[in-house]
Amino acid sequence: MEKEKNEKNVVVTGLSLIEKTEPYKLKEEMDKFLAQQLQEIRKELQERKLRKIGKIKKLNKYPASRYTEEDQAKKKDMRAKRQEETADRIRARNMDNEPGNSERVTRKKIKKKTISKLGTWNIRRSTWERN
């Protein structure tokens, strides 16, 4: 910074020179700077508010573009394979449930516990039935 002398023979530098000679200019500069800071803060707060509401979505930290096409294709293949396996399992279960296939019993037989006075206790329905 250059040193300059004032009329009063006082050595001052930078902003203090402006302050001594033209204080209104310094005030204007400070006001501009503070207004800019305030505007930036307001903008950030508004953005946070909208993001909280859900109108603006925050940019994804790890966008999908970072995955190569090979990785994406591999993921799709794995997903298709898994879906196919579950479909096969469901089909096999349905075939077992068809009448005539005695490998797998689907329904439990209704167990009845008899008590002479009240009739019969149906476990499946959880009710008393008369004989």
C-alpha positions in Angstrom: 0.0 0.0 0.0 1.2 3.4 -0.8 1.5 5.9 1.9 0.2 9.4 1.3 0.2 12.5 3.4 -2.9 14.4 4.3 -3.2 18.2 4.7 -2.6 17.8 8.4 0.7 15.9 7.7 -0.8 12.7 9.0 0.4 9.5 7.3 -2.5 7.3 6.4 -3.0 4.2 4.2 -5.8 2.6 2.1 -9.3 2.9 3.6 -8.3 5.1 6.4 -7.2 7.8 3.8 -10.7 7.6 2.3 -12.2 7.7 5.7 -10.3 10.8 6.6 -10.9 12.7 3.4 -14.3 11.4 2.2 -16.2 9.5 4.9 -19.4 9.4 2.8 -17.6 7.3 0.1 -16.6 4.7 2.6 -20.1 4.5 3.9 -21.4 3.9 0.4 -18.9 1.2 -0.2 -19.8 -0.5 3.1 -23.5 -0.3 2.3 -23.0 -1.8 -1.1 -20.9 -4.7 0.3 -23.4 -5.3 3.1 -26.4 -5.2 0.7 -24.7 -7.8 -1.5 -23.9 -10.0 1.5 -27.6 -9.7 2.7 -28.8 -10.6 -0.8 -26.7 -13.7 -0.9 -27.9 -14.8 2.5 -31.5 -14.3 1.6 -31.1 -16.2 -1.7 -29.5 -19.2 0.2 -32.3 -19.2 2.8 -35.0 -19.1 0.1 -33.3 -22.0 -1.7 -33.1 -24.0 1.6 -36.8 -23.3 2.3 -37.9 -24.5 -1.2 -35.7 -27.5 -0.9 -37.3 -28.3 2.4 -40.8 -28.0 0.9 -39.6 -30.2 -2.0 -40.0 -27.8 -4.9 -36.3 -27.8 -5.6 -34.4 -31.1 -5.4 -30.8 -30.9 -4.2 -28.3 -32.0 -6.9 -27.4 -35.6 -6.5 -23.9 -35.9 -5.0 -23.2 -39.0 -7.1 -25.1 -38.7 -10.4 -26.0 -41.8 -12.4 -23.6 -40.6 -15.1 -20.6 -41.7 -13.0 -21.7 -45.3 -13.6 -20.3 -46.7 -16.9 -22.7 -48.2 -19.4 -21.2 -51.7 -18.6 -22.2 -51.2 -14.9 -25.7 -50.2 -15.8 -26.1 -53.1 -18.2 -24.8 -55.5 -15.5 -27.3 -54.1 -13.0 -30.2 -54.5 -15.5 -29.1 -58.1 -16.2 -29.0 -58.9 -12.5 -32.4 -57.4 -12.0 -33.9 -59.3 -14.9 -32.3 -62.6 -13.6 -33.8 -62.0 -10.1 -37.2 -61.3 -11.5 -37.1 -64.5 -13.6 -36.1 -66.6 -10.6 -39.0 -65.3 -8.5 -41.4 -65.9 -11.4 -40.1 -69.5 -11.7 -40.5 -70.0 -8.0 -44.1 -68.7 -8.1 -44.9 -70.9 -11.1 -43.5 -74.0 -9.3 -45.5 -73.2 -6.2 -48.7 -72.8 -8.2 -48.1 -76.2 -10.0 -47.7 -77.9 -6.6 -51.0 -76.4 -5.5 -53.0 -77.9 -8.4 -55.3 -80.8 -7.4 -53.8 -84.2 -8.0 -50.3 -83.2 -6.9 -50.0 -84.9 -3.5 -46.4 -83.8 -3.0 -47.4 -80.7 -1.2 -50.5 -80.5 1.0 -51.8 -76.9 0.8 -54.7 -76.9 3.3 -54.5 -78.3 6.8 -57.2 -80.7 7.6 -59.8 -79.2 9.9 -59.1 -80.5 13.4 -62.1 -81.0 15.6 -62.0 -81.4 19.3 -65.2 -83.0 20.7 -66.9 -82.0 23.9 -70.2 -83.7 24.5 -72.2 -80.9 26.1 -71.2 -77.9 23.8 -70.9 -79.8 20.5 -67.7 -79.6 18.5 -64.9 -77.0 18.6 -63.8 -76.0 15.0 -60.2 -74.9 15.3 -60.0 -73.3 11.9 -63.1 -71.1 12.4 -62.6 -70.8 16.2 -66.3 -71.5 16.9 -68.4 -74.0 18.6 -70.6 -76.2 16.3 -73.6 -78.3 17.3 -73.6 -81.9 16.4 
